[in-house]
Amino acid sequence: MINCMECNRVIWSPDLNLYAPWLHTKIAKGCGIGVGEDYVPWIKTRDFSSKGTSGQTHSMRTDRVIHTLSEYETIYFYILERDNCVIDIREQFPVLNLPETIEIAFNLGYKHPTKYGKPEPITIDFLITIQTPNGIKFVARSIKTPEDINLPEVRLRLKIEEIWCDKYQIDWANVDTSSFTKEMLATLRSIRSWYRNGLIIDNEFADLFAKAFLKEYERNVPLNHMLTFLKRKFSINNDSEYDWFNYCAWSKRIPLSIHHISTMNDVVILDQYEKS
């Protein structure tokens, strides 16, 4: 019996009787259950040895801590947060109906993952809820390094995800991470600092700020020089001009290239000049 599909939702029931006994402890704690701020990932960073590349970030969209298990996952999470169509992000989403994934694995000639000798749920890196003109859409995304994606066991595991998602009409894909770099991660973290600093958003002011910035933009002028001009122009007296720049870049009012480091002392590279 499948209990994860209800009308236009993708959600697992909290009824423990529906699941294998060895999963009950985690499910009773809410792991894999719920949506939005109530969701708890099946795997948390403390459960995963990742040589320092895992992380926790408070999400402005779901109002909870997101657990990412690699820098690549963190980059993709930031990309999702910048997308206004995204209304929910569930990381490390488990497929709790073990008989289905065990059958898929058997048909593929693949040994299903186990833990302590018991079958362990396949987890999907991100299950994303998207608002479209035609209603709610669910997409599943796997995040693997360019090296890992070529490993036979990884490809078979991803095939299990793909087949299971296809059964329930969930759009599944493996994300191309070949362009993901440490510079990209640093820039996304930098332009997201307006949220950590508690900037109070005024979208009308943001529109004016971005328009003035783009009007004065020069390719070889460091950011701090342009921000000094904008601080005077808008009579900003609380030293928040850097936060306003970051918010405008985060919200894509300023088309900042996220593939280059962006600090106060750097020149600003916009997307249209990225390859020049």
C-alpha positions, 0 to 999 in steps of 0.5 A: 500500500502506498501512503505517500501520495495524497491528492496534490501532496507528496508526504509520508504518513506518520503511522508507524504500522505502515513501515518496517519495524527497524525504521520506527525509531527515526520515523517516531522522531519525525524523520522523513515526515512533514512539509515546510518548517515541520519537515525533518530530513532522514539524514542530518549532518551529524549522521554523515562523515563528509570531511568538513563539507557538510553544513547547516543553513537556516532557510528563509523559505521553509523557516528551518535548518537545512542539512546539506551533506556536501558543498555541491548540495549547499550550492544547489540549495542556495540556487533553489532559495533564489528561485521565487517559484520554489515554495518548499525544499525537503532535503535527504527525502527518504523513500520509506516504502522499502518493498518498492525500492527493493523490487526495483533494485532486484530488477536492476540486478542491484543490491539494495542499500542496507544498514546493520543488515537491514534494508535502508531507505533510498534518500533523494537529495532534494524533493522540491515543491514548485508553484507553476502557472498550472499548479503545484509541481514536485521535482526530485533532484540528485546532486553528485560530483562529476566523478561520482556520477560515473561510478556504476553503483552510484548510477544504479542507485540513481536509477532506482530513484528515477524509476520510483519517481517516474511511477509517481509522476515526480520530475526526477533529474541529476543536476549537472554540477560541473560548473559548481566551484568553491568560488561560486559557493563563496559568492552565494554565501556572500550575497546571502549575508543580507539575510543573516544581517537582518536587513529589513526589505523595502522592494521599492528602495531595492529597485531604485538602488539596483537601477542606480547601481547599474547606471553607474556601473563600470567594469574596472571599478571596485565595489566599495567605490561604487557603494560609497557613491550610492551611500551618498546618493541615497543618504544611507546612514546605517552602513547598510549599502553592502547589504542592499547590494547583496540583496539586489544581487541575491534577488537578481535585480543586479545580474551578478555573475556567481562564478566570480568572487565578490567582495568589497575590494573586488570589481563587480562582474555581471553576467553579460560580461562574464566571458569577455 
